[in-house]
Structures are given as structure tokens and as C-alpha cells.
């Protein structure tokens, strides 16, 4: 038993070391607010870049692992800091409050995304080959990146919030959009999807939605009780296929 525990400890230590070796902290600012992003360590040559927008608690393990996995595929990946230093929520109640703030103040959200995008380019990403992916709250942000008409080739919204204030006008959406939606996501209403379809069509957008069966909201996160490995693996392959199309 003691040997088993020691082996598990070594495995965890090796995993943590791998994370440390592959991601470097990047300090940047929005005015006086300090921001701390994470970038992969493959920045010695100009490569296509992927900006990762994390879920509502900030740069979690899912976002970090996505960055590491994207680096293995040849992309420079950058995990954005939306909330800023000292503002990461401690629990779901805080996360709902602060994420709700940025969903309402979408201009501020778009600005934080744009600042992170600039840091990704500074890190060495080819500015003509950039995409944005986001999880949950970050999936909402991926759509906001498209609505902000940032200089990106594509966005992937992964179990993101799909609602948009109906008072906002639909505009042309030039970037390609992939929406990965869990079929049993109780946080997304049927009218949200209907309105999104109208928005995409009004924007004359190159868009696609893939719906994953038997999947609840955070189906791609191994640490969630919603995790569905089969569908999560499919979603990741769909993400890679999309990125290959728009960036290479």
C-alpha cells in the first residue's frame, strides 16, 4: 500500500512538473488592473496561435491542459486572464456574480479578450493565423470575440452561454464559428439557440453547431460530474479539425 501511495505521489508530481515546464506566466495590464496570462513555451518560432478563454472560475486545469495539448499540435496557446489579479472567484456564487458582470458589460469582456489576443501575438503567434476557443463563460467570450470583429480566423464555443441581449443588433460576423453544445445543457434555453441561429444567418456567417448526446453542461471537464469522456474526446477532435482548417 505504501508503495502504491508513493507511486501515485510521483505521478502527480510529474504531472505538475509538466504543467510548470509547458506554461509560462505573462504579466500584462488593463489600465491599473494587473492581469496574469499563461503561454506555452513553444514561442521560439512564429506559429499559428490559439487564445483560450477559461470557464467562470478563471484559468482552471481544463484550460491549462488544452494549452499544453494545443502546443503538441504545433500551436502557440495563451490562456487569458479575464478577471485580473486578486479577482478570481472562490466559489460558484462568486463566479456567477463576476461572470455575470462581464456578460452584461460585454464591451469590457471584449476588451479583456483583445488585450490577451495582443499578448498572444507578442509571444510569437502569427497575427494572420489566430483562433479563439473558450469553455463555459469562455465559450460566451469566444462568441463575443467574433461579435467584436477581432482579427481572428475562427472561434470555438465549448458548452458556452449562447444568449445575447435582444436589444443588441445583429451584425456581420466575418470569422468562422464552431459551437459545441451539450444536448442536456440546462443553462441554455431553446430560444437562446433559436435566436443564435437568427444571429448567425443575419450575419451571413460561416458557422456550425455540433450537439453532443447524453451530455450535460460541463461535459468536457474531467473534474466535473458532467464529464462524458466519449463526447469530450469527440469534441476535442472536432476542435482540432476546425483549427486545422482555419489556421493551416
Wavefront OBJ file of the C-alpha trace (Angstrom):
o trace
v 0.000 0.000 0.000
v 2.827 2.366 0.901
v 4.494 1.726 -2.470
v 1.217 2.431 -4.288
v 0.830 5.756 -2.485
v 4.422 6.682 -3.316
v 3.861 5.854 -6.980
v 0.706 7.975 -7.099
v 2.583 10.851 -5.459
v 5.329 10.624 -8.095
v 2.783 10.598 -10.913
v 1.078 13.718 -9.552
v 4.456 15.388 -9.078
v 5.440 14.584 -12.651
v 2.137 15.954 -13.941
v 2.593 19.184 -12.013
v 6.164 19.491 -13.274
v 4.973 19.001 -16.834
v 2.465 21.813 -16.407
v 5.167 24.060 -14.974
v 7.542 23.301 -17.838
v 4.982 23.926 -20.563
v 3.235 27.086 -19.364
v 4.850 30.402 -18.512
v 3.135 33.288 -16.732
v 2.779 36.523 -18.675
v 2.053 39.757 -16.817
v 0.067 42.435 -18.637
v -2.429 45.160 -17.729
v -5.793 46.700 -18.421
v -5.197 50.206 -17.113
v -4.201 49.774 -13.462
v -5.587 46.227 -13.265
v -2.851 43.583 -13.330
v -3.541 40.531 -15.478
v -1.685 37.218 -15.472
v -1.965 35.061 -18.556
v -0.296 31.752 -19.341
v 1.552 30.951 -22.550
v 3.036 27.730 -23.863
v 6.812 27.518 -24.105
v 6.998 26.895 -27.878
v 7.339 30.583 -28.753
v 10.751 30.478 -30.440
v 9.243 30.481 -33.941
v 6.195 32.147 -35.433
v 3.339 29.628 -35.413
v -0.466 29.761 -35.581
v -1.903 30.880 -32.257
v -4.907 29.877 -30.162
v -6.284 32.103 -27.435
v -8.023 30.110 -24.687
v -10.801 31.749 -22.665
v -11.298 29.803 -19.428
v -14.515 28.966 -17.593
v -16.061 31.148 -14.915
v -13.506 30.428 -12.173
v -10.501 31.515 -14.221
v -7.506 29.572 -15.530
v -8.500 26.097 -14.387
v -6.924 22.734 -15.193
v -9.092 22.251 -18.282
v -7.839 25.490 -19.840
v -4.234 24.710 -18.879
v -4.391 21.195 -20.289
v -5.943 22.493 -23.513
v -3.000 24.877 -23.902
v -0.489 22.065 -23.408
v -2.331 19.789 -25.828
v -2.538 22.552 -28.450
v 1.203 23.141 -28.154
v 1.710 19.465 -29.034
v -0.277 20.147 -32.201
v 2.081 22.975 -33.159
v 0.086 25.960 -31.913
v 1.230 28.705 -29.568
v -1.519 28.830 -26.932
v -2.302 31.605 -24.470
v -4.733 31.294 -21.543
v -6.349 34.688 -20.972
v -6.888 36.333 -17.602
v -10.296 37.997 -17.780
v -10.877 38.926 -14.140
v -7.422 40.202 -13.190
v -5.051 39.606 -10.305
v -6.823 39.139 -6.984
v -10.269 38.785 -8.532
v -10.608 35.058 -9.183
v -13.835 33.785 -7.572
v -13.580 31.399 -4.642
v -16.819 29.520 -5.274
v -19.688 29.144 -7.744
v -21.681 32.000 -6.213
v -18.797 34.433 -6.697
v -18.123 33.027 -10.161
v -21.737 33.562 -11.217
v -21.595 37.162 -9.987
v -18.349 38.180 -11.671
v -19.034 36.276 -14.896
v -22.480 37.871 -14.995
v -20.830 41.280 -14.782
v -18.803 40.646 -17.921
v -21.714 39.075 -19.762
v -23.677 42.270 -19.119
v -20.747 44.592 -19.782
v -19.732 42.825 -22.979
v -17.588 45.774 -24.078
v -15.329 45.218 -21.051
v -15.248 41.485 -21.813
v -14.313 42.126 -25.441
v -11.542 44.480 -24.315
v -10.005 41.878 -21.990
v -10.135 39.334 -24.820
v -8.463 41.794 -27.195
v -5.692 42.517 -24.661
v -4.998 38.797 -24.311
v -5.007 38.442 -28.087
v -2.302 41.103 -28.324
v -0.220 39.211 -25.734
v -0.550 36.019 -27.769
v 0.836 37.856 -30.793
v 3.642 39.377 -28.709
v 4.550 35.846 -27.636
v 5.245 34.942 -31.252
v 1.956 33.802 -32.761
v 1.407 34.598 -36.430
v -1.092 37.514 -36.358
v -2.682 36.283 -39.585
v -3.389 32.841 -38.088
v -5.207 33.263 -34.767
v -8.252 31.467 -33.367
v -10.129 31.683 -30.066
v -11.594 28.793 -28.091
v -13.489 29.071 -24.844
v -15.142 26.907 -22.221
v -18.429 27.773 -20.460
v -18.130 31.512 -19.654
v -15.180 31.454 -22.033
v -17.417 29.944 -24.701
v -19.586 33.031 -24.370
v -16.387 35.046 -24.738
v -15.461 33.219 -27.940
v -18.723 34.413 -29.472
v -18.029 37.924 -28.165
v -14.641 37.818 -29.896
v -16.465 37.201 -33.165
v -19.013 39.952 -32.434
v -16.174 42.374 -31.643
v -14.799 41.612 -35.112
v -11.334 40.978 -33.712
v -8.656 39.979 -36.258
v -9.129 36.229 -35.871
v -9.819 33.393 -38.284
v -12.208 31.346 -36.178
v -13.782 30.775 -32.775
v -14.915 27.653 -30.938
v -17.552 27.983 -28.213
v -17.447 24.874 -25.996
v -20.551 24.487 -23.785
v -20.762 28.268 -23.794
v -23.671 30.500 -22.915
v -25.490 31.241 -26.166
v -27.852 34.023 -25.089
v -27.363 37.580 -26.285
v -29.312 40.674 -25.220
v -32.005 41.060 -27.866
v -31.516 44.838 -27.719
v -28.137 44.322 -29.408
v -28.323 44.443 -33.175
v -27.139 41.508 -35.238
v -24.075 42.451 -37.268
v -21.935 40.799 -39.948
v -19.747 38.080 -38.394
v -16.738 37.540 -40.618
v -14.908 34.880 -38.605
v -15.788 31.204 -38.859
v -17.678 29.869 -35.846
v -17.963 26.381 -34.343
v -20.367 25.834 -31.450
v -20.009 22.625 -29.431
v -23.221 22.251 -27.473
v -24.163 19.552 -24.929
v -27.693 18.312 -25.626
v -28.713 18.346 -21.948
v -27.298 21.759 -21.033
v -29.949 23.204 -18.711
v -28.273 26.622 -18.743
v -29.156 27.125 -22.417
v -32.795 27.683 -23.356
v -34.307 26.620 -26.660
v -34.998 30.259 -27.512
v -31.295 31.032 -26.969
v -30.471 28.573 -29.729
v -33.224 29.926 -31.992
v -32.004 33.490 -31.540
v -28.418 32.406 -32.151
v -29.388 30.787 -35.440
v -31.065 34.038 -36.490
v -27.950 35.991 -35.467
v -25.641 33.683 -37.403
v -27.810 33.824 -40.511
v -28.286 37.603 -40.284
v -24.512 37.919 -40.024
v -24.043 35.745 -43.140
v -21.689 33.701 -41.012
v -19.771 30.531 -41.824
v -20.989 28.666 -38.749
v -21.700 25.183 -37.465
v -23.234 23.752 -34.305
v -22.495 20.213 -33.141
v -24.752 18.811 -30.436
v -23.412 16.064 -28.175
v -25.885 13.446 -26.934
v -26.203 12.416 -23.282
v -24.119 15.416 -22.252
v -24.725 17.998 -19.562
v -23.187 21.454 -19.252
v -19.503 20.833 -18.411
v -19.231 17.576 -20.337
v -15.627 18.206 -21.461
v -14.160 18.767 -17.985
v -12.686 15.608 -16.391
v -13.093 17.187 -12.946
v -16.846 17.686 -13.387
v -19.623 15.254 -12.529
v -20.979 16.092 -16.018
v -17.876 14.651 -17.705
v -18.634 12.418 -20.687
v -15.320 11.075 -21.973
v -16.647 9.737 -25.264
v -18.286 13.019 -26.180
v -15.426 15.099 -24.756
v -12.947 13.223 -26.962
v -15.153 13.777 -29.997
v -15.489 17.471 -29.192
v -11.713 17.810 -28.944
v -11.236 16.129 -32.318
v -13.838 18.468 -33.806
v -11.938 21.414 -32.320
v -8.642 20.229 -33.812
v -10.249 19.639 -37.215
v -11.709 23.151 -37.171
v -8.414 24.742 -36.111
v -6.555 22.856 -38.827
v -8.977 24.205 -41.410
v -8.899 27.849 -40.344
v -5.240 28.193 -39.310
v -3.178 25.962 -41.579
l 1 2 3 4 5 6 7 8 9 10 11 12 13 14 15 16 17 18 19 20 21 22 23 24 25 26 27 28 29 30 31 32 33 34 35 36 37 38 39 40 41 42 43 44 45 46 47 48 49 50 51 52 53 54 55 56 57 58 59 60 61 62 63 64 65 66 67 68 69 70 71 72 73 74 75 76 77 78 79 80 81 82 83 84 85 86 87 88 89 90 91 92 93 94 95 96 97 98 99 100 101 102 103 104 105 106 107 108 109 110 111 112 113 114 115 116 117 118 119 120 121 122 123 124 125 126 127 128 129 130 131 132 133 134 135 136 137 138 139 140 141 142 143 144 145 146 147 148 149 150 151 152 153 154 155 156 157 158 159 160 161 162 163 164 165 166 167 168 169 170 171 172 173 174 175 176 177 178 179 180 181 182 183 184 185 186 187 188 189 190 191 192 193 194 195 196 197 198 199 200 201 202 203 204 205 206 207 208 209 210 211 212 213 214 215 216 217 218 219 220 221 222 223 224 225 226 227 228 229 230 231 232 233 234 235 236 237 238 239 240 241 242 243 244 245 246 247 248
